[in-house]
Amino acid sequence: MKKKECTKIVEVIILEVKKLIGPVAITYANDVEGLKIKNGNVEIKRPSKEIIIELINNYKKLIGPVAITLAKKAVKGAKLKFKIKEE
């Protein structure tokens, strides 16, 4: 996965979750290893599907299965291609 593509997917997911839970979405995103949000900018050290999955799983710990729904909505709304599996 290319860094630009991974970054965009992460950005739209964070923004969608942030609409529901507010700034705590940034805190949970920063808990993902290799992902940092600074001054509204997404920095990814290792672009991969795993970083996106870990982000969604962090949100699932906080808000449950609705995290998957929000991630799917965000990716679809941005017309990005990334398959999010329900786990």
Steps between C-alpha positions, in 0.01 A plus 500: 500500500631843408558755774272761341213251470545374856519855636178602324311195631621569855407869470142435388445237769630729773284789379188282491558362850586848627151618397358253750747502791689826459872555564540168679509352147845658461617352831396151395663545158826602664494172693560312173867414460645674194218756481515853638265793467673836544327833441232325297751327275521122472851355513541132416831325551394166354216526249312172499159340534595397852525861619147567373367183663672590828344848487152354450560248780601781736174677422308174548634482857346839566175503301445139402388371159385845393871567433485261206189668363660845529822379332306348211294818460815714501684290242196473274422872529855590398477256206803310620558130448558311820305197618410516869406163643259458787678316779 
